[in-house]
Amino acid sequence: MDFGILCLLPPVFTIVLALWTRQTILSLILGVWLGSTMINGWNPLKGFVKMFTDYVIPSIGNQYNAGLLLLVTLAGGMMVMLRETGGAQAFAKAVSKKIDTPKKGQILTTLCAFLFCYTEPCLILGTIMRPLMDVVKVSRAKLAYILDSMGCNLASFSPISSYGPFITGLIATQLALAKISANEWGIWAGMLKYNMYGLFAMLTVIIVAFFDINIGPMKLEEMRARKTGKVLGDGVEPLVPEKKADFPEGYEPQIKSFVLPMIALFVGLFATIFYTGNIFKNGLRGAFMNGNITVSISIAFICCGIAAGLVGVYTRLFKPVKAFQTFVNGMAELINVPFILVCAWSVGSITSKMEVGNYLANVVQNYLTPGLVPALIFLFGACISFATGSSWGVWSIMMPIAFPMAVQFDIPLVYAVGAVIGGGLFGDQCSPISDTTIMSSTGATCNHVVHVATQLPYGVTVGMSAFIGYLFGGLTGQYVVSLLVTAIILFVGLFALKVIWGHRTYDEAALS
């Protein structure tokens, strides 16, 4: 089936509807139904049935997806255990003695993300830092932005994550096809500095935190949090229902209710990585590269929940059966997140079936000229990943296009690969149907549409700067200098936007 430009209709419809109605689940369901209807001869009834048989149910059966569904469900149990034992509150109270300003809170959260460089820190880091960010009056939207920007971007720079081996696998395939004798890991390492979106997106988080740059809708969210203490607006529902702990009279949360579960979390995490990655055979680095990260995080959440339950039983907060039930109740609180993920994956399956990636890739090939190659690779990679919500899918599509083009036009392979990786990260981070974006909203307990809307101005600013950098590098051949060009444009853009939005004021009604 050749839908032509109409193949873009389901993802564009879904994204626009979500931003307009602020109803994530409804928008995703209607997007899947529209795509299924188009694929099935524009028959809406057949499309409705087929959306379940061909897309929704198969997406649950995918091994990776099933593991992620289990992971986010267990995350709900862990989050509630830290809440009900008072561990999260005790941590926030202890740390806020030193980390007592929004700037310090944002910088600490950003730096702590590097503790999870072997995987995306969205859920774990959000759970740990959210109580502290509430105390120092940082909005949930800002927390979600930090989690998202330090998520897949950071993982793409880590050789001990699932990202590194996947990218090098794609590179190795193209090296073999082109009969080039080069080491795929060497090209991966060389392209890191040219992964300009990922690099500058993370740097932007530090700049935004240090200089308090709040632009676009983020300005309102941060002003409300600073002036009223409301980290979410009145009537705005977070992606995950939020409840307050109800402690017995005289119960005072203690820091051990946080420290012991965190020790259990890290012990469970690394022990499972070393076991599934066979550290005795593969060594430390090999264990991270071959270990099952999704299973490791899931088991870590269980270990954290067990430790929190034991602390609760020891402090006579509740009995063992009550501790178990509390964990189960926490899993139930997150039930809407797995459903959203399933719908998002279904939209991705629709776009794959309608060959959205191939359509846009063909557009790239038809309009490529030597000087425009890096910039257009980045731009169309960003468009594909934004429409499909997947960076890995984009890399799989664009790498076979970028590699031969780089060889033909004598463009450094590391530069072309950097453009591919950066484009995929840009669209993946900003897309409302990306699982990384959804998990960031979950980890921050933020409204999903609010997260997408407040993050876009930052993501687009970095993306436009990277695009101009790639354009400069392609047209001049000064590839290293293009890094400086990107940095200058980004910094000027951020501080110009800070000045423009610095004079924006809101009345009390808007801040409520």
KEPA-854575 format. One record per residue (C-alpha): residue number from 1; chain; x, y, z. Coordinates in pm, whole numbers, plus 50000, padded with zeros to 5 digits. Example, Ala and Ser with C-alpha at 12.3 -4.5 7.8 and 13.67 -1.06 7.14 Angstrom:
(site 1, "A", (51230, 49550, 50780))
(site 2, "A", (51367, 49894, 50714))
END
This chain:
(site 1, "A", (50000, 50000, 50000))
(site 2, "A", (50133, 50338, 49899))
(site 3, "A", (49966, 50616, 50094))
(site 4, "A", (50207, 50886, 49986))
(site 5, "A", (50194, 51193, 50205))
(site 6, "A", (49876, 51060, 50369))
(site 7, "A", (50093, 50819, 50567))
(site 8, "A", (50172, 51115, 50793))
(site 9, "A", (49805, 51162, 50883))
(site 10, "A", (49778, 50920, 51185))
(site 11, "A", (50084, 51047, 51377))
(site 12, "A", (50015, 51414, 51296))
(site 13, "A", (49648, 51375, 51392))
(site 14, "A", (49743, 51206, 51720))
(site 15, "A", (49997, 51470, 51818))
(site 16, "A", (49779, 51769, 51726))
(site 17, "A", (49474, 51622, 51901))
(site 18, "A", (49674, 51552, 52217))
(site 19, "A", (49807, 51908, 52232))
(site 20, "A", (49463, 52052, 52161))
(site 21, "A", (49246, 51839, 52392))
(site 22, "A", (49512, 51754, 52654))
(site 23, "A", (49368, 51401, 52652))
(site 24, "A", (49660, 51168, 52587))
(site 25, "A", (49480, 50833, 52595))
(site 26, "A", (49187, 50950, 52383))
(site 27, "A", (49420, 51100, 52123))
(site 28, "A", (49630, 50784, 52101))
(site 29, "A", (49326, 50558, 52066))
(site 30, "A", (49176, 50772, 51791))
(site 31, "A", (49514, 50788, 51616))
(site 32, "A", (49546, 50409, 51615))
(site 33, "A", (49186, 50375, 51492))
(site 34, "A", (49245, 50626, 51211))
(site 35, "A", (49557, 50446, 51094))
(site 36, "A", (49392, 50104, 51114))
(site 37, "A", (49094, 50238, 50920))
(site 38, "A", (49319, 50373, 50644))
(site 39, "A", (49511, 50045, 50618))
(site 40, "A", (49188, 49845, 50599))
(site 41, "A", (49041, 50016, 50297))
(site 42, "A", (48909, 50317, 50489))
(site 43, "A", (48649, 50091, 50656))
(site 44, "A", (48599, 50233, 51008))
(site 45, "A", (48432, 49921, 51150))
(site 46, "A", (48696, 49685, 51017))
(site 47, "A", (48959, 49933, 51127))
(site 48, "A", (48818, 49931, 51481))
(site 49, "A", (48843, 49552, 51508))
(site 50, "A", (49181, 49532, 51340))
(site 51, "A", (49331, 49798, 51568))
(site 52, "A", (49310, 49544, 51850))
(site 53, "A", (49395, 49224, 51660))
(site 54, "A", (49677, 49366, 51450))
(site 55, "A", (49830, 49641, 51664))
(site 56, "A", (49726, 49673, 52029))
(site 57, "A", (49746, 49307, 52130))
(site 58, "A", (50066, 49228, 51931))
(site 59, "A", (50240, 49529, 52090))
(site 60, "A", (50179, 49374, 52433))
(site 61, "A", (50324, 49042, 52316))
(site 62, "A", (50656, 49197, 52212))
(site 63, "A", (50920, 49078, 52460))
(site 64, "A", (51083, 49416, 52509))
(site 65, "A", (50748, 49593, 52542))
(site 66, "A", (50619, 49335, 52789))
(site 67, "A", (50929, 49386, 53002))
(site 68, "A", (50880, 49762, 52998))
(site 69, "A", (50514, 49724, 53100))
(site 70, "A", (50624, 49515, 53396))
(site 71, "A", (50893, 49770, 53480))
(site 72, "A", (50662, 50072, 53494))
(site 73, "A", (50402, 49876, 53693))
(site 74, "A", (50660, 49773, 53953))
(site 75, "A", (50779, 50133, 53961))
(site 76, "A", (50436, 50228, 54092))
(site 77, "A", (50475, 49983, 54381))
(site 78, "A", (50819, 50119, 54468))
(site 79, "A", (50704, 50481, 54451))
(site 80, "A", (50412, 50416, 54686))
(site 81, "A", (50628, 50223, 54933))
(site 82, "A", (50869, 50517, 54959))
(site 83, "A", (50572, 50746, 55005))
(site 84, "A", (50386, 50538, 55263))
(site 85, "A", (50694, 50469, 55477))
(site 86, "A", (50794, 50835, 55469))
(site 87, "A", (51128, 50760, 55302))
(site 88, "A", (51077, 51014, 55024))
(site 89, "A", (50974, 51286, 55270))
(site 90, "A", (51266, 51210, 55501))
(site 91, "A", (51512, 51234, 55211))
(site 92, "A", (51365, 51565, 55096))
(site 93, "A", (51377, 51706, 55449))
(site 94, "A", (51740, 51601, 55503))
(site 95, "A", (51875, 51713, 55167))
(site 96, "A", (51683, 52042, 55159))
(site 97, "A", (51900, 52169, 55445))
(site 98, "A", (52180, 52206, 55188))
(site 99, "A", (51986, 52199, 54861))
(site 100, "A", (51752, 52484, 54947))
(site 101, "A", (51697, 52672, 54619))
(site 102, "A", (51539, 52581, 54283))
(site 103, "A", (51878, 52624, 54114))
(site 104, "A", (52053, 52380, 54348))
(site 105, "A", (51768, 52130, 54316))
(site 106, "A", (51780, 52135, 53937))
(site 107, "A", (52159, 52107, 53920))
(site 108, "A", (52165, 51820, 54171))
(site 109, "A", (51897, 51631, 53977))
(site 110, "A", (52088, 51678, 53653))
(site 111, "A", (52417, 51558, 53801))
(site 112, "A", (52250, 51259, 53968))
(site 113, "A", (52137, 51143, 53623))
(site 114, "A", (52497, 51040, 53552))
(site 115, "A", (52460, 50771, 53819))
(site 116, "A", (52223, 50601, 53574))
(site 117, "A", (52425, 50652, 53254))
(site 118, "A", (52386, 50281, 53176))
(site 119, "A", (52013, 50325, 53125))
(site 120, "A", (51747, 50595, 53098))
(site 121, "A", (51701, 50751, 53445))
(site 122, "A", (51346, 50878, 53392))
(site 123, "A", (51162, 50658, 53644))
(site 124, "A", (51426, 50596, 53911))
(site 125, "A", (51561, 50951, 53924))
(site 126, "A", (51213, 51101, 53915))
(site 127, "A", (51102, 50891, 54210))
(site 128, "A", (51409, 50985, 54414))
(site 129, "A", (51422, 51357, 54338))
(site 130, "A", (51054, 51452, 54311))
(site 131, "A", (50995, 51511, 54687))
(site 132, "A", (51305, 51732, 54706))
(site 133, "A", (51204, 51931, 54398))
(site 134, "A", (50863, 51988, 54555))
(site 135, "A", (51029, 52127, 54870))
(site 136, "A", (51249, 52372, 54676))
(site 137, "A", (50947, 52472, 54459))
(site 138, "A", (51048, 52339, 54120))
(site 139, "A", (50751, 52264, 53897))
(site 140, "A", (50675, 51911, 53787))
(site 141, "A", (50709, 52030, 53428))
(site 142, "A", (51070, 52139, 53489))
(site 143, "A", (51149, 51807, 53660))
(site 144, "A", (50999, 51614, 53367))
(site 145, "A", (51207, 51823, 53125))
(site 146, "A", (51528, 51740, 53314))
(site 147, "A", (51444, 51369, 53324))
(site 148, "A", (51366, 51361, 52952))
(site 149, "A", (51671, 51559, 52847))
(site 150, "A", (51901, 51342, 53057))
(site 151, "A", (51726, 51020, 52952))
(site 152, "A", (51793, 50876, 52609))
(site 153, "A", (52047, 51153, 52536))
(site 154, "A", (52270, 51040, 52821))
(site 155, "A", (52218, 50671, 52741))
(site 156, "A", (52336, 50728, 52383))
(site 157, "A", (52673, 50844, 52519))
(site 158, "A", (52719, 50539, 52741))
(site 159, "A", (52909, 50234, 52611))
(site 160, "A", (52761, 50026, 52894))
(site 161, "A", (52399, 50066, 52794))
(site 162, "A", (52177, 49895, 52539))
(site 163, "A", (52218, 50201, 52316))
(site 164, "A", (52591, 50156, 52252))
(site 165, "A", (52577, 49797, 52121))
(site 166, "A", (52268, 49873, 51911))
(site 167, "A", (52431, 50173, 51741))
(site 168, "A", (52760, 49990, 51683))
(site 169, "A", (52567, 49696, 51539))
(site 170, "A", (52413, 49926, 51278))
(site 171, "A", (52755, 50079, 51204))
(site 172, "A", (52918, 49737, 51169))
(site 173, "A", (52657, 49630, 50914))
(site 174, "A", (52722, 49935, 50698))
(site 175, "A", (53100, 49898, 50725))
(site 176, "A", (53071, 49542, 50596))
(site 177, "A", (52844, 49645, 50308))
(site 178, "A", (53078, 49928, 50211))
(site 179, "A", (53383, 49700, 50253))
(site 180, "A", (53547, 49951, 50485))
(site 181, "A", (53802, 49817, 50732))
(site 182, "A", (53728, 50023, 51039))
(site 183, "A", (53628, 49944, 51396))
(site 184, "A", (53262, 50015, 51471))
(site 185, "A", (53337, 50113, 51830))
(site 186, "A", (53598, 50359, 51706))
(site 187, "A", (53340, 50525, 51482))
(site 188, "A", (53090, 50526, 51770))
(site 189, "A", (53342, 50698, 51998))
(site 190, "A", (53439, 50945, 51726))
(site 191, "A", (53079, 51042, 51653))
(site 192, "A", (52997, 51132, 52015))
(site 193, "A", (53114, 51492, 51981))
(site 194, "A", (52913, 51521, 51659))
(site 195, "A", (52595, 51395, 51825))
(site 196, "A", (52521, 51762, 51863))
(site 197, "A", (52160, 51737, 51969))
(site 198, "A", (52229, 51489, 52249))
(site 199, "A", (52540, 51677, 52364))
(site 200, "A", (52388, 52024, 52368))
(site 201, "A", (52049, 51909, 52500))
(site 202, "A", (52223, 51788, 52817))
(site 203, "A", (52437, 52101, 52837))
(site 204, "A", (52123, 52311, 52799))
(site 205, "A", (51975, 52156, 53112))
(site 206, "A", (52273, 52283, 53315))
(site 207, "A", (52249, 52628, 53157))
(site 208, "A", (51874, 52646, 53213))
(site 209, "A", (51915, 52549, 53578))
(site 210, "A", (52215, 52772, 53652))
(site 211, "A", (52079, 53085, 53482))
(site 212, "A", (51711, 53018, 53560))
(site 213, "A", (51601, 53028, 53196))
(site 214, "A", (51226, 52971, 53179))
(site 215, "A", (51073, 53022, 52838))
(site 216, "A", (50738, 52951, 52676))
(site 217, "A", (50481, 52766, 52891))
(site 218, "A", (50758, 52673, 53135))
(site 219, "A", (50763, 53035, 53253))
(site 220, "A", (50410, 53003, 53390))
(site 221, "A", (50478, 52667, 53552))
(site 222, "A", (50789, 52792, 53731))
(site 223, "A", (50633, 53122, 53841))
(site 224, "A", (50340, 52934, 53990))
(site 225, "A", (50570, 52696, 54175))
(site 226, "A", (50793, 52974, 54310))
(site 227, "A", (50513, 53209, 54419))
(site 228, "A", (50243, 52968, 54536))
(site 229, "A", (50423, 52640, 54593))
(site 230, "A", (50187, 52467, 54349))
(site 231, "A", (50402, 52238, 54135))
(site 232, "A", (50098, 52166, 53917))
(site 233, "A", (49817, 52401, 53821))
(site 234, "A", (49473, 52367, 53980))
(site 235, "A", (49261, 52114, 53798))
(site 236, "A", (49558, 51975, 53602))
(site 237, "A", (49577, 51600, 53648))
(site 238, "A", (49921, 51436, 53649))
(site 239, "A", (49979, 51128, 53436))
(site 240, "A", (49999, 50924, 53757))
(site 241, "A", (49737, 50991, 54029))
(site 242, "A", (49907, 51150, 54326))
(site 243, "A", (49816, 51077, 54687))
(site 244, "A", (49955, 51194, 55018))
(site 245, "A", (50076, 50955, 55285))
(site 246, "A", (49856, 50926, 55594))
(site 247, "A", (50091, 50856, 55885))
(site 248, "A", (49970, 50746, 56230))
(site 249, "A", (49976, 51009, 56502))
(site 250, "A", (50327, 51053, 56638))
(site 251, "A", (50500, 50878, 56348))
(site 252, "A", (50804, 51070, 56225))
(site 253, "A", (50961, 50961, 55892))
(site 254, "A", (51325, 50865, 55934))
(site 255, "A", (51608, 50882, 55681))
(site 256, "A", (51667, 50508, 55712))
(site 257, "A", (51329, 50463, 55542))
(site 258, "A", (51498, 50607, 55235))
(site 259, "A", (51861, 50495, 55267))
(site 260, "A", (51795, 50122, 55321))
(site 261, "A", (51553, 50088, 55025))
(site 262, "A", (51801, 50277, 54804))
(site 263, "A", (52082, 50042, 54907))
(site 264, "A", (51858, 49748, 54824))
(site 265, "A", (51769, 49907, 54490))
(site 266, "A", (52131, 49949, 54380))
(site 267, "A", (52235, 49606, 54512))
(site 268, "A", (51947, 49441, 54325))
(site 269, "A", (52018, 49644, 54013))
(site 270, "A", (52390, 49572, 53983))
(site 271, "A", (52362, 49212, 54101))
(site 272, "A", (52109, 49136, 53827))
(site 273, "A", (52312, 49320, 53562))
(site 274, "A", (52622, 49122, 53658))
(site 275, "A", (52425, 48796, 53659))
(site 276, "A", (52238, 48844, 53330))
(site 277, "A", (52550, 48988, 53169))
(site 278, "A", (52771, 48704, 53303))
(site 279, "A", (53039, 48921, 53459))
(site 280, "A", (53272, 48622, 53512))
(site 281, "A", (53279, 48550, 53139))
(site 282, "A", (53239, 48898, 52990))
(site 283, "A", (53406, 49121, 53248))
(site 284, "A", (53265, 49441, 53399))
(site 285, "A", (53210, 49630, 53076))
(site 286, "A", (53081, 49321, 52899))
(site 287, "A", (52832, 49256, 53178))
(site 288, "A", (52673, 49599, 53129))
(site 289, "A", (52669, 49556, 52753))
(site 290, "A", (52516, 49206, 52761))
(site 291, "A", (52301, 49230, 53073))
(site 292, "A", (51924, 49261, 53064))
(site 293, "A", (51876, 49618, 53185))
(site 294, "A", (51495, 49605, 53183))
(site 295, "A", (51486, 49293, 53402))
(site 296, "A", (51757, 49440, 53626))
(site 297, "A", (51560, 49758, 53689))
(site 298, "A", (51242, 49558, 53752))
(site 299, "A", (51415, 49342, 54013))
(site 300, "A", (51573, 49654, 54164))
(site 301, "A", (51225, 49803, 54211))
(site 302, "A", (51112, 49484, 54384))
(site 303, "A", (51417, 49486, 54613))
(site 304, "A", (51353, 49849, 54698))
(site 305, "A", (50989, 49773, 54777))
(site 306, "A", (51082, 49475, 54996))
(site 307, "A", (51338, 49681, 55191))
(site 308, "A", (51087, 49964, 55239))
(site 309, "A", (50829, 49710, 55359))
(site 310, "A", (51073, 49561, 55609))
(site 311, "A", (51154, 49908, 55743))
(site 312, "A", (50780, 49977, 55772))
(site 313, "A", (50727, 49652, 55963))
(site 314, "A", (51029, 49719, 56186))
(site 315, "A", (50902, 50066, 56276))
(site 316, "A", (50553, 49918, 56341))
(site 317, "A", (50404, 50132, 56067))
(site 318, "A", (50225, 49830, 55925))
(site 319, "A", (50222, 49449, 55932))
(site 320, "A", (50380, 49227, 55662))
(site 321, "A", (50051, 49159, 55483))
(site 322, "A", (49974, 49531, 55480))
(site 323, "A", (50319, 49604, 55337))
(site 324, "A", (50259, 49363, 55050))
(site 325, "A", (49914, 49508, 54983))
(site 326, "A", (50060, 49860, 54981))
(site 327, "A", (50303, 49758, 54708))
(site 328, "A", (50022, 49602, 54506))
(site 329, "A", (49808, 49913, 54548))
(site 330, "A", (50097, 50119, 54418))
(site 331, "A", (50115, 49904, 54108))
(site 332, "A", (49745, 49965, 54052))
(site 333, "A", (49792, 50342, 54079))
(site 334, "A", (50007, 50334, 53764))
(site 335, "A", (49765, 50128, 53556))
(site 336, "A", (49702, 50409, 53306))
(site 337, "A", (50072, 50435, 53215))
(site 338, "A", (50101, 50083, 53066))
(site 339, "A", (49784, 50149, 52865))
(site 340, "A", (49932, 50473, 52729))
(site 341, "A", (50252, 50290, 52636))
(site 342, "A", (50056, 50019, 52454))
(site 343, "A", (49865, 50283, 52258))
(site 344, "A", (50188, 50468, 52175))
(site 345, "A", (50351, 50147, 52051))
(site 346, "A", (50040, 50077, 51844))
(site 347, "A", (50072, 50416, 51676))
(site 348, "A", (50435, 50326, 51607))
(site 349, "A", (50324, 49997, 51449))
(site 350, "A", (50075, 50187, 51234))
(site 351, "A", (50342, 50427, 51110))
(site 352, "A", (50572, 50133, 51038))
(site 353, "A", (50300, 49953, 50841))
(site 354, "A", (50229, 50270, 50645))
(site 355, "A", (50605, 50314, 50589))
(site 356, "A", (50626, 50668, 50723))
(site 357, "A", (51000, 50629, 50771))
(site 358, "A", (51061, 50509, 50416))
(site 359, "A", (50844, 50787, 50273))
(site 360, "A", (51044, 51058, 50451))
(site 361, "A", (51371, 50880, 50375))
(site 362, "A", (51287, 50886, 50004))
(site 363, "A", (51224, 51258, 50031))
(site 364, "A", (51573, 51292, 50180))
(site 365, "A", (51735, 51098, 49898))
(site 366, "A", (51554, 51298, 49629))
(site 367, "A", (51670, 51634, 49760))
(site 368, "A", (52018, 51559, 49889))
(site 369, "A", (52313, 51758, 49761))
(site 370, "A", (52662, 51712, 49908))
(site 371, "A", (52664, 52024, 50125))
(site 372, "A", (52316, 51958, 50262))
(site 373, "A", (52366, 51591, 50347))
(site 374, "A", (52440, 51617, 50724))
(site 375, "A", (52171, 51880, 50791))
(site 376, "A", (51900, 51698, 50597))
(site 377, "A", (51990, 51364, 50756))
(site 378, "A", (51944, 51528, 51096))
(site 379, "A", (51625, 51711, 50996))
(site 380, "A", (51445, 51414, 50845))
(site 381, "A", (51563, 51185, 51122))
(site 382, "A", (51405, 51428, 51367))
(site 383, "A", (51080, 51434, 51166))
(site 384, "A", (51061, 51054, 51148))
(site 385, "A", (51131, 51004, 51518))
(site 386, "A", (50881, 51275, 51615))
(site 387, "A", (50614, 51109, 51400))
(site 388, "A", (50689, 50754, 51516))
(site 389, "A", (50808, 50815, 51874))
(site 390, "A", (51112, 50594, 51820))
(site 391, "A", (51480, 50681, 51794))
(site 392, "A", (51597, 50324, 51735))
(site 393, "A", (51362, 50286, 51438))
(site 394, "A", (51499, 50607, 51287))
(site 395, "A", (51857, 50494, 51328))
(site 396, "A", (51770, 50167, 51153))
(site 397, "A", (51614, 50357, 50861))
(site 398, "A", (51859, 50644, 50826))
(site 399, "A", (52192, 50465, 50883))
(site 400, "A", (52174, 50274, 50550))
(site 401, "A", (52101, 50607, 50377))
(site 402, "A", (52357, 50821, 50557))
(site 403, "A", (52649, 50578, 50529))
(site 404, "A", (52662, 50545, 50146))
(site 405, "A", (52601, 50920, 50113))
(site 406, "A", (52892, 50995, 50344))
(site 407, "A", (53120, 50764, 50145))
(site 408, "A", (53006, 50906, 49810))
(site 409, "A", (53044, 51271, 49907))
(site 410, "A", (53359, 51223, 50119))
(site 411, "A", (53190, 51328, 50444))
(site 412, "A", (53354, 51190, 50760))
(site 413, "A", (53162, 50882, 50871))
(site 414, "A", (53163, 51000, 51233))
(site 415, "A", (52992, 51324, 51127))
(site 416, "A", (52719, 51148, 50928))
(site 417, "A", (52657, 50898, 51207))
(site 418, "A", (52638, 51183, 51459))
(site 419, "A", (52367, 51348, 51246))
(site 420, "A", (52170, 51021, 51236))
(site 421, "A", (52191, 50967, 51612))
(site 422, "A", (52115, 51331, 51695))
(site 423, "A", (51811, 51344, 51468))
(site 424, "A", (51665, 51034, 51627))
(site 425, "A", (51719, 51170, 51978))
(site 426, "A", (51560, 51508, 51896))
(site 427, "A", (51233, 51364, 51770))
(site 428, "A", (51223, 51093, 52036))
(site 429, "A", (51263, 51338, 52323))
(site 430, "A", (51005, 51585, 52194))
(site 431, "A", (50740, 51343, 52062))
(site 432, "A", (50432, 51295, 52284))
(site 433, "A", (50401, 50934, 52165))
(site 434, "A", (50756, 50839, 52266))
(site 435, "A", (50790, 50593, 52555))
(site 436, "A", (51076, 50806, 52695))
(site 437, "A", (50850, 51112, 52705))
(site 438, "A", (50574, 50909, 52871))
(site 439, "A", (50810, 50768, 53134))
(site 440, "A", (50945, 51117, 53207))
(site 441, "A", (50591, 51239, 53275))
(site 442, "A", (50544, 50933, 53497))
(site 443, "A", (50867, 50980, 53690))
(site 444, "A", (50792, 51347, 53752))
(site 445, "A", (50420, 51283, 53818))
(site 446, "A", (50346, 51556, 53566))
(site 447, "A", (50058, 51605, 53326))
(site 448, "A", (50178, 51452, 53000))
(site 449, "A", (50057, 51725, 52766))
(site 450, "A", (50198, 51993, 52998))
(site 451, "A", (50534, 51816, 52987))
(site 452, "A", (50534, 51802, 52607))
(site 453, "A", (50427, 52166, 52569))
(site 454, "A", (50678, 52303, 52821))
(site 455, "A", (50967, 52095, 52686))
(site 456, "A", (50920, 52181, 52318))
(site 457, "A", (51068, 52535, 52326))
(site 458, "A", (51393, 52401, 52474))
(site 459, "A", (51407, 52100, 52243))
(site 460, "A", (51334, 52308, 51933))
(site 461, "A", (51597, 52566, 52029))
(site 462, "A", (51862, 52296, 52064))
(site 463, "A", (51738, 52121, 51749))
(site 464, "A", (51751, 52437, 51537))
(site 465, "A", (52101, 52516, 51665))
(site 466, "A", (52219, 52164, 51579))
(site 467, "A", (52059, 52186, 51233))
(site 468, "A", (52245, 52510, 51157))
(site 469, "A", (52564, 52353, 51290))
(site 470, "A", (52527, 52054, 51058))
(site 471, "A", (52444, 52290, 50771))
(site 472, "A", (52761, 52490, 50837))
(site 473, "A", (52972, 52176, 50863))
(site 474, "A", (52833, 52028, 50543))
(site 475, "A", (52870, 52344, 50336))
(site 476, "A", (53216, 52444, 50460))
(site 477, "A", (53377, 52114, 50550))
(site 478, "A", (53477, 52266, 50885))
(site 479, "A", (53326, 51990, 51094))
(site 480, "A", (53494, 52067, 51425))
(site 481, "A", (53412, 52437, 51388))
(site 482, "A", (53045, 52342, 51344))
(site 483, "A", (53045, 52249, 51711))
(site 484, "A", (53141, 52605, 51800))
(site 485, "A", (52879, 52743, 51560))
(site 486, "A", (52611, 52529, 51727))
(site 487, "A", (52723, 52639, 52072))
(site 488, "A", (52718, 53010, 51984))
(site 489, "A", (52375, 52994, 51821))
(site 490, "A", (52235, 52793, 52112))
(site 491, "A", (52370, 53022, 52384))
(site 492, "A", (52261, 53338, 52202))
(site 493, "A", (51918, 53187, 52140))
(site 494, "A", (51867, 53075, 52500))
(site 495, "A", (51967, 53408, 52652))
(site 496, "A", (51766, 53602, 52393))
(site 497, "A", (51460, 53397, 52486))
(site 498, "A", (51538, 53453, 52854))
(site 499, "A", (51531, 53830, 52798))
(site 500, "A", (51211, 53811, 52592))
(site 501, "A", (51027, 53596, 52845))
(site 502, "A", (51185, 53768, 53144))
(site 503, "A", (50939, 54055, 53116))
(site 504, "A", (50636, 53826, 53095))
(site 505, "A", (50403, 53852, 53394))
(site 506, "A", (50092, 53660, 53493))
(site 507, "A", (49793, 53757, 53704))
(site 508, "A", (49683, 53563, 54009))
(site 509, "A", (49420, 53372, 53814))
(site 510, "A", (49682, 53233, 53576))
(site 511, "A", (49904, 53132, 53866))
(site 512, "A", (49629, 52934, 54040))
END
